[in-house]
Amino acid sequence: MGGYFKKDFVDGAPCFRGARLALKKHPLSQGKEATFWHLISEGADEENRLPVIERCERIRWPKPVIEHAEEVVIKAWENERRGATRICLWLESQEYLVILARRKGYVLLWTAYPVTENHRKAKLQKEYETYKTANAAP
């Protein structure tokens, strides 16, 4: 699993809309970057995150979602979360969300996870529609 992550994001990171894609490297744990742990686990704090099989099974999904963010099957929007600009890439048909963080001069792969709960899907749909309405061409 770590080999797939390394191949996709360490050895040859994709770009997002022309911007360099970076990883949150620290804290390193068991020789793996923090972003790796965010992709395969969940938990309230860094020290107590636990691997989740559904996340582990999708370790190869973030890269193609990022590379194909302009495709009609991916809903893409920006929002503010905890005072930072986040880019949401929702592959709704597969119930999968990739979160990127906008930084100066690059984009950070923040996390990715399955979205199966109806209330979360509804929240994402509302965020997407609000963004699209606010950014519609006159």
C-alpha positions as a printed NumPy array, in Angstrom:
array([[  0.   ,   0.   ,   0.   ],
       [  2.781,   2.411,   0.902],
       [  4.451,   1.478,  -2.384],
       [  1.441,   2.673,  -4.35 ],
       [  1.414,   5.959,  -2.457],
       [  5.147,   6.411,  -3.056],
       [  4.778,   5.702,  -6.769],
       [  1.799,   8.056,  -7.168],
       [  2.883,  10.974,  -4.984],
       [  6.537,  10.766,  -3.951],
       [  8.247,   9.483,  -7.093],
       [  6.033,  11.362,  -9.54 ],
       [  3.504,  13.745,  -8.086],
       [  0.714,  14.888, -10.37 ],
       [ -0.096,  18.543, -10.96 ],
       [ -3.421,  20.134, -10.193],
       [ -4.508,  22.753, -12.73 ],
       [ -0.861,  23.538, -13.443],
       [  0.108,  23.864,  -9.784],
       [  2.681,  21.646,  -8.135],
       [  1.115,  19.067,  -5.816],
       [  2.909,  18.605,  -2.494],
       [  2.458,  16.375,   0.537],
       [  2.299,  17.086,   4.223],
       [  5.457,  15.212,   5.169],
       [  5.598,  15.769,   8.916],
       [  5.12 ,  14.171,  11.264],
       [  6.716,  11.126,   9.691],
       [  5.411,   7.938,  11.248],
       [  6.825,   4.51 ,  10.45 ],
       [  8.706,   6.137,   7.585],
       [  5.52 ,   7.419,   5.949],
       [  4.376,  10.985,   5.341],
       [  1.462,  12.496,   7.282],
       [ -0.558,  12.67 ,   4.052],
       [ -0.276,   8.891,   3.641],
       [ -1.796,   8.363,   7.085],
       [ -4.584,  10.837,   6.318],
       [ -5.462,   8.864,   3.192],
       [ -5.709,   5.48 ,   4.922],
       [ -6.854,   6.268,   8.471],
       [ -9.169,   8.4  ,  10.569],
       [ -9.232,   9.729,  14.086],
       [ -9.572,  12.831,  16.213],
       [ -5.829,  13.477,  16.498],
       [ -2.631,  12.44 ,  14.727],
       [ -1.435,  10.034,  17.427],
       [ -4.687,   8.076,  17.577],
       [ -5.611,   7.637,  13.918],
       [ -6.599,   4.095,  12.992],
       [ -6.436,   2.493,   9.53 ],
       [ -9.808,   2.07 ,   7.818],
       [-10.149,  -0.722,   5.266],
       [-12.32 ,   1.342,   2.891],
       [ -9.648,   4.047,   2.791],
       [ -6.834,   1.526,   2.361],
       [ -8.643,  -0.116,  -0.557],
       [ -8.757,   3.263,  -2.335],
       [ -5.089,   4.24 ,  -1.963],
       [ -4.784,   4.387,  -5.785],
       [ -7.838,   6.654,  -6.249],
       [ -6.594,  10.147,  -5.288],
       [ -4.128,  10.546,  -8.148],
       [ -6.606,   9.86 , -10.981],
       [ -9.244,  12.04 ,  -9.313],
       [ -6.734,  14.9  ,  -9.126],
       [ -5.523,  14.345, -12.691],
       [ -9.088,  14.29 , -14.03 ],
       [-10.539,  17.104, -11.913],
       [-11.777,  18.891, -15.052],
       [-13.907,  15.932, -16.128],
       [-17.659,  16.333, -15.805],
       [-17.899,  13.294, -13.48 ],
       [-15.923,  15.139, -10.795],
       [-17.569,  17.972,  -8.917],
       [-14.887,  20.512,  -7.984],
       [-15.246,  23.539,  -5.724],
       [-13.42 ,  25.617,  -3.155],
       [-14.478,  26.501,   0.353],
       [-13.07 ,  27.709,   3.637],
       [-12.433,  25.143,   6.357],
       [-10.786,  26.119,   9.602],
       [ -9.577,  29.391,   8.109],
       [ -7.888,  27.773,   5.099],
       [ -8.906,  27.448,   1.46 ],
       [ -9.728,  23.854,   0.574],
       [-10.414,  22.407,  -2.846],
       [-12.966,  19.593,  -2.874],
       [-12.945,  17.004,  -5.663],
       [-15.994,  14.764,  -5.355],
       [-16.297,  11.67 ,  -7.498],
       [-19.926,  11.362,  -6.521],
       [-20.666,   8.23 ,  -8.559],
       [-18.048,   6.344,  -6.52 ],
       [-18.805,   8.137,  -3.238],
       [-15.239,   9.433,  -2.936],
       [-13.895,  12.84 ,  -1.923],
       [-10.37 ,  14.244,  -2.311],
       [ -9.442,  17.368,  -0.342],
       [ -6.593,  19.65 ,  -1.418],
       [ -5.318,  22.708,   0.453],
       [ -4.366,  25.808,  -1.512],
       [ -0.972,  27.235,  -0.57 ],
       [  1.205,  29.973,  -2.073],
       [  2.662,  28.538,  -5.269],
       [  1.451,  24.969,  -4.776],
       [ -1.413,  22.714,  -3.701],
       [ -1.212,  20.284,  -0.786],
       [ -2.889,  16.868,  -0.89 ],
       [ -4.73 ,  17.01 ,   2.418],
       [ -6.859,  13.866,   2.623],
       [ -9.319,  11.645,   0.761],
       [-12.071,   9.342,   1.92 ],
       [-15.297,   7.549,   1.003],
       [-18.509,   9.491,   1.578],
       [-21.382,   7.08 ,   2.099],
       [-23.619,   8.78 ,   4.651],
       [-26.628,  10.54 ,   3.118],
       [-26.306,  13.616,   5.358],
       [-22.674,  14.099,   4.265],
       [-23.594,  13.699,   0.612],
       [-26.33 ,  16.3  ,   1.033],
       [-23.878,  18.687,   2.715],
       [-21.344,  18.245,  -0.116],
       [-24.036,  18.775,  -2.743],
       [-25.144,  21.991,  -1.031],
       [-21.529,  23.258,  -0.831],
       [-21.029,  22.478,  -4.512],
       [-24.25 ,  24.199,  -5.601],
       [-23.504,  27.259,  -3.463],
       [-20.022,  27.539,  -4.997],
       [-21.315,  27.1  ,  -8.551],
       [-24.014,  29.735,  -8.03 ],
       [-21.55 ,  32.209,  -6.519],
       [-19.05 ,  31.668,  -9.353],
       [-21.438,  31.513, -12.306],
       [-20.528,  33.681, -15.257],
       [-22.833,  36.721, -15.61 ]])
